[in-house]
């Protein structure tokens, strides 16, 4: 077994958060008197830290992005967080990896308190050593930051570690920590995006992902 320590992104990798996230963005726009648009308009926001997406896609300042984020959370925290579902085959894949002796960690740009709720709500908590998420008071936190937090807390041997994610941000964050990244095509990033960013492999299903990691 090549990999002992496996970091998993949450949104777009373990669960499909699309309805909740996009509904919350539409709510924030409507509250500001803007055209809310359609859910599919905001799929590209899923993955990277939300304030950075507001900056990148709407051209606002980071201070304005923080204000938009507060509106977004008015919807997302009480309701949108659970407009979510586990991808097919994920529990079985996690079970197989854990049974083989792998140590599993969630490493997500979503704030930790939200991520823990999601992992617990959908029955995934028993598979993971920890959930490493962002600090809601630090909107510029990166994927590399959350990987390093888990690394330091558990004294992880990064020579046998790998990241699993669905966006280029996962691949880049893994690279900044000196580990490879395996992509999944069933999330919100394309195969092309992942490979261009440097993913070592892209799995089309959870079962294929587990088979690759255990090879």
N, C-alpha and C positions, 0 to 999 in steps of 0.2 A: 504494500500500500504506500503510494508516494506521498500522500497528504495526511497529516495527523490533525492539523488545526484548520478548520474551515470557517471563514467569515461569510455570513449571508447578508446581503441587502434585504430590506423588508418590502418596501413598495415596489411592485412590479417583478418581484422575484419569489417571495413567499406568498404574498397576497396581492390580489387585484384591488387597489384602492380607488380606481378610477371614478366611480360615481360620487363618493364622498368628497374627494379632493376637488373635482371639477364643479360640483354643486356649491362648494364653499367659495371657490373663486367667483362663480357667477353671483353669489350672494354679495360678496365684497364689491363687485362692480355695480350691481344694482343699488346698493346702499349709497354709492357715490354718484348716483344719477347717470351711470354709463350703461350702454347697451350690454346686457349680460352675455350675449352670444349663445353658443351651443356647447354642450359638454365636450364634444370632440375638438373644439378649438383649443382646449387647454391640456390635452394629453401630454404635450411636450413639457409641461411644467412638472410632470411626475418624475421624481428621481433626484434632481439636484436640490439643494436647500431652497425653500420657497422664496425667501427674500431676494436671493440672487436671480431667480427666475423672473420676478417682477422687474428687477433692474435690467436684465438682459432682453426681455421680450416687450416690455412696456416703456423702456427708456427713462424710468424714474430714478431719483437718487436713492441711496440706501436708507436715508432718513424717511423718505416717502414710502419706501418698501416696507419699513417697519410699521408704519401707520396702516398700510393696506393689510399687513399680516394680522394686526389686531382685529380688523373687521372680518377677515377670513376665519379667524379662530372663533368668532362669535357663533358661526355656524358649525365649524368643523369639530370643535372640542365636545359639545354636547350631543351632536347628531352625526356629522359626516364621518367621524372616526370609525363608526361601525357600519357605514355603507360600503362594505368591503367583503371580500370572500377569499378563501384559500384556493390557490391554483390546484387543479387536479393532479394527484400523485405526490404532492409535496409531503404529506404526513408519512407516506410509505417510504419515500426517498430519505427523509430524515431518520426514520426508524432504522433503515438498512445501514446508514452511515454510522449511527450511534452504536448499533449492534456490532459493527466491525471495529469499534474502538476509537472512532474519530471523536474529537472534541469540537463542538459546534458553538458558534457565537453569532449573534445578530450585530451587525455594524451598519447603522442607518443614519441618514441625515435628518430623519424625523426626531423631534425632541424625545428624550428617553421616557418621560412619564407617559406620553401617548403611545410609544412603541410597546412598552410593557403591557399597557391595557390591551392592545391589539393581540399581542402574542398570547396573553392569558385568555382573552375572550375566545379565541379560535383554537384553543387546546394545544398550542405549539410549545408552551413554556417548558414542559418536561424534557424536550430535546436539547435545550440550550444551557450552556454554562452561565451565560450572562446576556443581557441586552445592552449594547453600547450605542447610545444615541447622542444627539446634539444637546447643547445647553440652550434653552430658549432665550437666554439673555445674551447669547453670542451668535448673532445671525450669520456671521462670516465663518462659522465652523465648517470644516471640510470633511470629506469622506476619510481622508488620511488621518485627520484628528480623531475620529471615532474608532478607527482601526487601532491606532496607537494607544488609545485609552484602554481597550481590551487587552492589548499586548502587554502593557505595563502592569495592569491589575493581575494578570494571570501568568506573567513571566513566560510568555509563549515563545517557543523556538520558531522563529520566522523562516528558518530554512526548510521547514516542512509545513508551511502555511499557504493557503490560497484564498482568494476572494471570489465570491459568486455574485453576479449582479446583472442587471438588464440594460444599463446605460453606460455611456463612455465615461461618465464621472466615476463609476465604480472601478473601471479599468485604470483610470488615471490615478485615483486614490491608492489603489493597490500598488501601482508602480512606484509611487512616492514612498511607500513603505517597504519597497524591495521585494514584493511578492507578486506572483502571477495572478491573473484574473480569468475565470471561466465565465463566459456569458450565457444568458438564457434568452432565447428568441421569443418566448411567450409573454414577455413583459412589454415595456413601452419604448424600448430602443430597437432599432433594426439590426439584423445580422451585419450589415455593412458598417453601421456605426460602431459596433463592438469590435469587429475585426480591424477597422481602420485605427481604432484607439489602441490596439495591441492585445486584444483578448487571445489567449492561447488556444481556445476552443469555444464553440458555441453549441449548446445543447437545445434541441427543439422540444423536449419533454422532460419532466422531472425524473422519469425512469432512466432516460439517456444520461441525464446529469449525474445521477447516483452511480451508474455503471462506469462513466468516465472517471469520476473521483476515486472509485474503488479499484480501478484497473492497476 
